[in-house]
Amino acid sequence: MFYTAMVGKQQVIHTQAQATKSSFKGKISYYLKTPYRSSPIFKISPEQYQHYQNQQVRLQLTIRQSSVGTSVKSINHIQIKPKTTNKGQ
């Protein structure tokens, strides 16, 4: 990721996310599931998980992208929209 940090192009993007819970060896972790999930920037607290659970979360991210990969620099904005269901179909 050093190459991406040095020569990658910085840009602002919008993406969807979901609050997700996972466990490994008895330890529970909470995070926002995005295409860039591997970044520790998406880890959230149990309280944030409760807040974002069952919501459509839209993120504005600053990323740096190169031919080698993508690095997430920051979460600029979080927008929450309640999930809608189609009742009647």
N, C-alpha and C positions, 0 to 999 in steps of 0.2 A: 504494500500500500504506500510505501515511500515514493515510488514513481508517480502514483496518482496524486499524492499530496504536492509533489513538486511541479508536475507539468499538466495536471488535469485541469479541465475547464470547470469553473464554478458556475452553478446555475440554481435557480429556485424552481421547485416542482411541487405539484399537488398529488397526493396519493391517498387511498383509502386504507383504514386500519381497523382491526378488531381487538378488543381486550381479550387476552388469552391467559389461561392458567396452565402450568405444566409442573410435573414433579419428577425428580430424579433422585434416587436413593433417599427418599423420604423428605427431601427439601422441596418446598413449593416455591415456584417463581412466577411472577406476573410480568407481562410485557404487552406492548402493542404489536400485533402481528402485521407486518408490512412486507413488501418485496425485499426490504433491507433488514430483516429481522436479526441478522447476526450481529448487528451493532448494539453495544451495551446502552446506547442512548435511549433505546426503547423500553428499558426496564421501568416498571412502575410499582408503586406501593399497593398493598392490599386495599387501602382506602380508595385509591385511584381506580383500581380494578372494579370495585363496587360501583363507582360513579360511571365508568365507561361501559360496563357490562350491558349487553343488549342494546347498544347504541351504534349508530353508524358514525364513525369517527373519520373526519377528513383532516389530513395534515398538510401543512405547508412546510417543506424542508429545504434547507440549503445543502446542496451536495457538490462534490467535486468528482468529475467523471473523466476517465481516460480509457485508452484501449485495453488496459490491464484490468480495470475494475472501477467500482464506485465507492466513495467514502462519504458518509453522512456527517456533515459538520454541525448542523443544529436543527432543532424543531422551532420554527418561527411562529406558528399559529396552529391551534387545535380548534376545530369546529365540530360540534356534536349535533347530529340530527336523529330523532327517534326513528327506530325501524318501523316501517309501515308493512302492513299485511293486506293482501287482497281478500277481503271477506265477501263472499257472494259469488265466487267462481268455483 
